Amino acid sequence: MNELDTRTLLSRLASEPAPPTTVNVDRAIVTAQQHRKRGRWLLAAAAAAVVLVVTLGLVTAFRPDPPRPVPVVSAPTSFDPLRPRLEVGWLPDGVAEGLRNTLATAESVDAESADQKTSVSVYVVPRNGEYSDVLDERVGEPTTGPDINGKPSQWWTIAEREDEPGGKPKDRKPIAGGILLRWEWAPGASAQVRVVTTTADPLDTAAEVARSVRLDRPKPFVAPLRLDPPQQLRAARTYRTAQPARGEMPAQRVTGIEFGTSFAADRPSILVTLGQRDPRYVQPPNTTVGPHQAHEQLIDSTTLLMLPLGTGQELMVQCSAADESPEAKSANRAECRRVAASAEPVGTLDDPSTWEPPLR
């Protein structure tokens, strides 16, 4: 199998194609937005909710307002991927969460309706945090927005952000029904809601979502597995995704943890993901890792392990060495195998209420 084939395998389990280097917040969020535009982050539960509403003849006008969060008086200067704090208490009917990312520099939630007519993204930064120009879809000057739990806001219309080869900006095409609303959730810390909808007023929708955002109750990150943490590496990113069956793609739920020497390190790094095993991409075992038969690939300074766990789940561990030296590659492979051998499933993959904090 060549490297391109390997990247194809990685893309079905991770929220983005997992590169040899580790966390890049701009790349992670931009890739998530691209996936959202292609409709990859949908939940089957959203479709069921729509059917229920139609069957019972409910009217969304009678839906109660979401509870208002308590104002946050102080924001941290960085987020902890093992204790995410972003809560979104209200989404429009038929819109369900598909991707959740937590890094030191940002937390985000992406959601979309089953009919792809409404998408919502919430993106927050810590105190003194900044938004990347790569993510900037805003057009023109801001307009004064609605009150968000006692805080002023601003909003912009948005347009597609894309560059031609060489970095020259393309002509920007306005996004119909799209706006971006931004406010300060705590002194020196801001948040934004991006809404694209053809079925409701986007500003009203964004304001209602924004008023439901809470960041005062960090909770432990949970996953359907437990493992021994890598040596001398710390959690740099955690994420979880959910997508329904679509065409030939089966329904998929994935959780992942990425480790590095620091929150901004390039190498070494270890990415661990767990999701349903897709029989279309099964690779024959060529090694044993702990009690499991596994498929191992060595690509330059990267070790890739795929372990079917006998429960319909597959563990994937991708490890990048600190450098290209033979010693670093050997140490990287040994650590990758140790971490993979320590992993075991917890609870039920389809039921997050059964998950636990993943690190022993």
Secondary structure, DSSP 8 states (H G I E B T S, - for coil): --HHHHHHHHHHHSSS---SS---HHHHHHHHHHHHHTT-S--HHHHHHHHHHHHHT--GGG----------S---SS--TTS---EE----TTEEEEEEEEESS-EEEEEEETTSSEEEEEEE--TT----GGG--EEEEEEE---BTTB-EEEEEEE---B-TTS-B----EEEEEEEEEEEEETTEEEEEEEEESSS-HHHHHHHHHHTEE-S------BSEEB---TT-EEEEEEEEEE--BTTB--EEEEEEEEESSTT--SSEEEEEEEE--GGG-----EEETTEEEEEEEETTEEEEEEE-SSSEEEEEEEE-SSSSHHHHHHHHHHHHHHHHH-EE-SBTTBGGG-B-SB-
